[in-house]
Amino acid sequence: MKTKTIKQTVIFKANPSEVYEALMDSKKHSKFTESECIISRKVKGKFSVYDGYAEGINLELIKDKKIVQKWHASDWPDGHYSIVTFSLTKFNQGTKLIFTQERVPEKLYKSISEGWHEHYWEKMKNFMNVTSY
């Protein structure tokens, strides 16, 4: 199967800890996605997001800086995983998130790439603007 890599950069008006927590805290992740999300906070721990649509394993976790996960979506071929990396750095008064998803099935590249904007970045921005920590 041919695959492609998605690369996106997003700026949030929140500090790196708030962005990290939105991605790694099950309750916060569930709240901004409006779905059931169960996320282990340990390396080799499992996660399931968007009511089980995507699942995987944490490969590397550096608090407030980096998350590397092995992802599988329910509509992908059995056994096919992509590698997702969220890199967080302080940027002005907020956070720059550099996102990479390797091994995305080529035929799904466009919809998955657009999906990250619609189902993650926009929802996270809205969540962080209305949530106080």
N, C-alpha and C positions, 0 to 999 in steps of 0.2 A: 504494500500500500504506500502510495506517495503521501508525504507529509510536508507541512510548512511550519514556520515559526511566526508567532504573533509577538510584536513588540509595541508597547504602548507606554506613554508617560502621562501621569495625572498629577495635578497639584491640588492638595486639600488644605483648607483653612483650619487645620487641626495639627496638633503636635504628633511626632512619630509614635508616641505611646498610644494616643487615641486611635490612630489608624491601625496600628498593630492589634489593639484590643478589639476593634470592630471586626477584623478578619479572624481572630483566634478565640474570642469569647463566644461560646455557643448562644447565650441569651442575646447579646448584641447583634451577632450575625443573623440570628432568627428574626430579630426585630427589623433590621434594615431590609432584609430580603422578603419579609412577610411570609416566611416558610419555616418548616422544621429543619434545624441545623444542629448537628451533634459533632463537636470538634474536640479532639484530644489536644492537650497542650504539651504533649511529650513527643520526642523524636521516636519514630516507629509506631506512634499512636495513629489510630484511624480517624477519619472524618467522613461525614455525610452531610451534604447541603442541598438546598432547594427540594425538600421533601424526598430525598433519595435520588434525585436526578444525577448528581455527581457524587462520587466517593473516591477515597484514596487514603494515602498514608503520608504522614509528615516525614520528610527526609532530613531537613535541617531547620533549626529554629534558633535565631539570635534575637532575643527580646528587643523590641522596638527598632530593629534594623533589617532583619531578613527572615523570610519564610520560603522554604523550598518544599514542594509537595508533588507527589505522584497522583495525577488525576485520571479518572475514567468516567465518562458520561454514559448514561444508560442506553443511548442510541448509537454508541460506537461499537465496532466489532469486539466480540469477547476477547478479553486479555490485552486489549490495546490501551496503553496509558500514555499520557503526555506528562511532561515535567513543567511545573509552574513555579516561577520565582517572583516573589514580591520583594523588591529592595527599597528600603525607606531611608530617606535622608532629610535632615532639617533644611528647609528652604524658606528664606525670608521669615514670615511669621507663621509658616505652615510646614507642610511635608511634601516632598517630591517622591512619588511612588513610581519606580521603574518596573514595569511588568513584562515578563517574558513567558510565553507558553510554547515549548518545543514539542515536536511530534504530533501536531494537530492534523487530523486527516484532511488532505487537500480539498476534497469535495465539500467539507464542512467549514473550511477556513473563513469564508466571508461571514457566515451566520454566527460563528463562534466569536470572531473578532468584534462584530457589532454587538453581540450579546454581552460582552464584558462591559461595554459602555452603558448599555441599557439596564442590565441586571445587577451591575456592581458599582461602577464609578458614579453614575448619576444618583443611585439610591444611597450610596455612602455619603455623598456630598450633602444630600437632603437630610440624612440622619444626623450628621455631625453639626449641621446648622441649627437643629432643633433640640439636640440632646446636650445637657450639661453634665459634666463629669465631676 
